[in-house]
Amino acid sequence: MDQQTGKQLICYCFHYTRADLLADLAANGRSTIQERIMTEKKEGGCRCSETNPKGR
């Protein structure tokens, strides 16, 4: 995936891209995506071992 266009997938479970992180940072002054990911993980929504090629 092309990092320059922001299409680099950062989160395989929830499909966040580099562009998503940058937009979240610009809109909120910080990234709230990590908080959303942590909430989803606590609720059992994480499937990294299945979706991430590195299994994390």
BARO-684372 format. One record per residue: x, y negated, z negated of N, C-alpha, C in turn; residue in one letter. Coordinates in nm, 4 decimals. Layout:
N
REC, X, Y, Z, X, Y, Z, X, Y, Z, a $
...
//
This chain:
56
REC, 0.0826, 0.1177, 0.0000, 0.0000, 0.0000, 0.0000, 0.0875, -0.1247, 0.0000, m $
REC, 0.0381, -0.2256, 0.0588, 0.1161, -0.3467, 0.0774, 0.1055, -0.4379, -0.0451, d $
REC, 0.2153, -0.4539, -0.1169, 0.2175, -0.5381, -0.2359, 0.1936, -0.6847, -0.2021, q $
REC, 0.2367, -0.7273, -0.0869, 0.2229, -0.8685, -0.0513, 0.0770, -0.9086, -0.0315, q $
REC, -0.0067, -0.8174, 0.0103, -0.1470, -0.8510, 0.0305, -0.2290, -0.8263, -0.0944, t $
REC, -0.1677, -0.7693, -0.1964, -0.2373, -0.7460, -0.3215, -0.3188, -0.6190, -0.3238, g $
REC, -0.3059, -0.5365, -0.2231, -0.3853, -0.4146, -0.2166, -0.3215, -0.2977, -0.2915, k $
REC, -0.2090, -0.3222, -0.3549, -0.1432, -0.2168, -0.4297, -0.2336, -0.1740, -0.5454, q $
REC, -0.2667, -0.0471, -0.5500, -0.3529, 0.0045, -0.6551, -0.2734, 0.0153, -0.7844, l $
REC, -0.3234, -0.0487, -0.8876, -0.2581, -0.0500, -1.0183, -0.3217, 0.0533, -1.1100, i $
REC, -0.4530, 0.0638, -1.1068, -0.5267, 0.1559, -1.1927, -0.6051, 0.2528, -1.1049, c $
REC, -0.5660, 0.3776, -1.1085, -0.6301, 0.4776, -1.0239, -0.7680, 0.5180, -1.0758, y $
REC, -0.7890, 0.5100, -1.2058, -0.9193, 0.5476, -1.2630, -1.0284, 0.4476, -1.2270, c $
REC, -0.9957, 0.3194, -1.2395, -1.0960, 0.2155, -1.2241, -1.0742, 0.1298, -1.0998, f $
REC, -0.9770, 0.1689, -1.0186, -0.9505, 0.1089, -0.8873, -0.9151, -0.0393, -0.8915, h $
REC, -0.8441, -0.0813, -0.9949, -0.7958, -0.2191, -0.9993, -0.6707, -0.2311, -0.9131, y $
REC, -0.6633, -0.3417, -0.8403, -0.5480, -0.3674, -0.7546, -0.4637, -0.4811, -0.8127, t $
REC, -0.3505, -0.5010, -0.7527, -0.2638, -0.6127, -0.7915, -0.3393, -0.7446, -0.7753, r $
REC, -0.4150, -0.7562, -0.6685, -0.4942, -0.8781, -0.6438, -0.5985, -0.8989, -0.7534, a $
REC, -0.6592, -0.7909, -0.8012, -0.7566, -0.8016, -0.9101, -0.6906, -0.8584, -1.0352, d $
REC, -0.5726, -0.8082, -1.0669, -0.5010, -0.8565, -1.1852, -0.4656, -1.0034, -1.1729, l $
REC, -0.4181, -1.0436, -1.0559, -0.3808, -1.1829, -1.0343, -0.5034, -1.2748, -1.0403, l $
REC, -0.6152, -1.2313, -0.9839, -0.7379, -1.3114, -0.9871, -0.7903, -1.3232, -1.1299, a $
REC, -0.7826, -1.2154, -1.2061, -0.8271, -1.2167, -1.3449, -0.7405, -1.3113, -1.4278, d $
REC, -0.6127, -1.3073, -1.4041, -0.5196, -1.3961, -1.4730, -0.5505, -1.5424, -1.4401, l $
REC, -0.5727, -1.5711, -1.3128, -0.6028, -1.7081, -1.2707, -0.7362, -1.7572, -1.3294, a $
REC, -0.8347, -1.6701, -1.3357, -0.9668, -1.7095, -1.3841, -0.9729, -1.7250, -1.5359, a $
REC, -0.8939, -1.6444, -1.6069, -0.9061, -1.6402, -1.7526, -0.7834, -1.6897, -1.8288, n $
REC, -0.6779, -1.7206, -1.7559, -0.5554, -1.7628, -1.8230, -0.4781, -1.6466, -1.8830, g $
REC, -0.5355, -1.5290, -1.8730, -0.4731, -1.4038, -1.9165, -0.5509, -1.2915, -1.8482, r $
REC, -0.4956, -1.1747, -1.8464, -0.5666, -1.0641, -1.7851, -0.6559, -0.9956, -1.8876, s $
REC, -0.7831, -0.9860, -1.8545, -0.8778, -0.9146, -1.9405, -0.8995, -0.7714, -1.8920, t $
REC, -0.8382, -0.7376, -1.7814, -0.8562, -0.6048, -1.7243, -0.8058, -0.4964, -1.8189, i $
REC, -0.6946, -0.5188, -1.8848, -0.6433, -0.4174, -1.9769, -0.7449, -0.3898, -2.0882, q $
REC, -0.8103, -0.4936, -2.1357, -0.9129, -0.4758, -2.2389, -1.0278, -0.3897, -2.1861, e $
REC, -1.0680, -0.4149, -2.0618, -1.1753, -0.3353, -2.0018, -1.1333, -0.1898, -1.9858, r $
REC, -1.0086, -0.1689, -1.9450, -0.9582, -0.0323, -1.9293, -0.9560, 0.0389, -2.0642, i $
REC, -0.9085, -0.0289, -2.1673, -0.9017, 0.0327, -2.3004, -1.0415, 0.0687, -2.3511, m $
REC, -1.1392, -0.0177, -2.3268, -1.2771, 0.0117, -2.3669, -1.3277, 0.1355, -2.2947, t $
REC, -1.3051, 0.1416, -2.1644, -1.3482, 0.2575, -2.0860, -1.2802, 0.3858, -2.1339, e $
REC, -1.1516, 0.3768, -2.1664, -1.0789, 0.4944, -2.2149, -1.1380, 0.5439, -2.3456, k $
REC, -1.1718, 0.4527, -2.4364, -1.2318, 0.4902, -2.5643, -1.3662, 0.5602, -2.5442, k $
REC, -1.4362, 0.5223, -2.4366, -1.5666, 0.5807, -2.4071, -1.5551, 0.7073, -2.3218, e $
REC, -1.4318, 0.7516, -2.2982, -1.4106, 0.8754, -2.2224, -1.4084, 0.8581, -2.0723, g $
REC, -1.3928, 0.7352, -2.0246, -1.3975, 0.7097, -1.8813, -1.2653, 0.7242, -1.8087, g $
REC, -1.1584, 0.7565, -1.8786, -1.0267, 0.7661, -1.8163, -1.0087, 0.9028, -1.7512, c $
REC, -0.9623, 0.9019, -1.6261, -0.9342, 1.0255, -1.5541, -0.7966, 1.0193, -1.4904, r $
REC, -0.7019, 0.9546, -1.5579, -0.5686, 0.9363, -1.5018, -0.5026, 1.0676, -1.4599, c $
REC, -0.5168, 1.1692, -1.5416, -0.4509, 1.2959, -1.5101, -0.5026, 1.3558, -1.3797, s $
REC, -0.6235, 1.3163, -1.3388, -0.6819, 1.3663, -1.2140, -0.6608, 1.2722, -1.0967, e $
REC, -0.6592, 1.1414, -1.1230, -0.6597, 1.0439, -1.0136, -0.5245, 0.9793, -0.9855, t $
REC, -0.4375, 0.9707, -1.0859, -0.3072, 0.9085, -1.0668, -0.2084, 1.0130, -1.0181, n $
REC, -0.1401, 0.9851, -0.9085, -0.0431, 1.0818, -0.8581, 0.0659, 1.1175, -0.9603, p $
REC, 0.0942, 1.0271, -1.0538, 0.1949, 1.0544, -1.1555, 0.1328, 1.1183, -1.2794, k $
REC, 0.0021, 1.1301, -1.2838, -0.0667, 1.1945, -1.3940, -0.0708, 1.1156, -1.5232, g $
REC, -0.0671, 0.9819, -1.5149, -0.0717, 0.8982, -1.6347, -0.1831, 0.7992, -1.6273, r $
//
